[in-house]
Amino acid sequence: MPDNSNLFPIAIFAGRGQLPKILIDDCLTKNRRFKLFLLHGENYEIDYSKFNPITLGYGEIEKFLKILNHENLNHIVFIGAVNKPNFASLKVDKKGAILLGKIIANKILGDDAVLKTVINFFEKEGLKIVRIDELLDCIISTKTTLTKVSPNTQNLIDIEIGAKAIKHFSKFDVGQSIIVSQKQIIAVEALEGTDEMIDRCAKLKNEFAKNAILIKMKKIYQTNKADLPTIGVETIEKCAKAKIIGIAIEANSTLVIDKENVIKKADEFGLFLITIK
């Protein structure tokens, strides 16, 4: 095992999905010290018990901060999907009450404002929020075509329509994904998430969803420290099942989990995968 004792240790606040486990494996490979935190009420697909995680409620902020201090941790990464809590019924400690008050004050401004409120709170406590791409090679920075298949002229027009729509909908704090077919928007990500949006698209009649394309971008006012748009092998498989012919993701802001296998799977299904700016 390499001696990377100079790497700063991290607190991993994990949600659902494969990304937290990928980060943990990376920490183990690089001999980076980490402490894993899970959330009460989340339905985790992965058994993390061998990593001795600490499970906390959404409102146990003071407890969380005390553990970080005891473990000498001042770098946090928020990674994976989480359910939105019912703020009205949260049990909170003293610090949790302070944060909850700030969240409620900003909740009317949307999810992005809430996320920024949480991040600002921890930063004012002297902690550093680490971006996932600072730890993992999962962001593509250049505008490029990653697959054997490339989009044609009509595909590029549809991608431009989708990109403009996401930027427009960002004003209303709507999701990071959209599906466009033949100059028509046929699906917009809402609270259900990208996977369920793709499933909805799969149920449309072929004439409405022919040559459909998935576009994923960061919302224009969104922080780059958490909740970035993400694709993985499962995204490719769902798109293929829904007869989606290609995916366009925003360079520098979309996480690609297991990049090599994502590209391999897209080639296998004959989908194009490109990055846009």
C-alpha positions, 0 to 999 in steps of 0.5 A: 500500500502506498504511503500517502500519509501527507494526504489530508483526511476526510469526513465522508457524508454518504448518500445512496448510490455507488459514488460513496463506495468508489470514493471509499475504495479510492481512499483505501487504495491511496491510504487516505484516512477517512471517517464515514457518516451515514444518515438515519432513514436512508435506504442504502444499497451498500453494506458499509458496516465494515467501515464502522460508520457513524449514523446521524439524524439530519438535525444532529449537527452539534454531535457531528461537529464534536466527532469531527473535532475529536477525530481531527477532521476539517475536510468534508465531502458530501457525496451520493443521493439523499432524500429531502427531510421533512424540516417541520418534524426534524429533531435538532440539537443546539447547532442543528436548530441554528442551521434549521433556522437558516434553512427555513429562512432560505427554503422559499428560494429553492433547493440550491439556496438550501444547499448553499446555506448548509455549505456556508454554515459548515464553512463558518464553523471552520470546515472545508467542503471538498469537491468530489472532483478534487478527490476522484478523476470523474470530471471531463474538462474539455468539449469532446466526443467520448464514443465511437458514434458522434451526434449528427447536425439534427442531434446538435440542434436538439442538444442546443435546445436542451442546454438553453432550456436547462439554463432557463429552468434553472431560474425556477430551481428545476432539475439538471436533466432534460430529454429532447427529441426532434426539437421538442422537449419531451421530459424535464427532471423534477423531484423524481430524479434523472432515472425516473425521468428516463423511465417516463420517457421509455413509456412514450410512443415511439413517434414522440420519443424518436431520436431522443437525447438526454442532456445533463448540466449544472443549474446556473446558480448551483454550487459546485461543492455538492449535488453535481449532475452525475451519470454512470453505467446505469444511466447508459443502460436506462437510456438504451432501454428507453431508446435514447440515442445519445447523451450530452453532459456539461464539461467541468461540472458533470460527474462520470462514475466509472468513466471507462466502463461508461464509455464502453457501455455506450459504445456497446449500445451504439449511443453517443456521449459528448461533453458540451460547454 
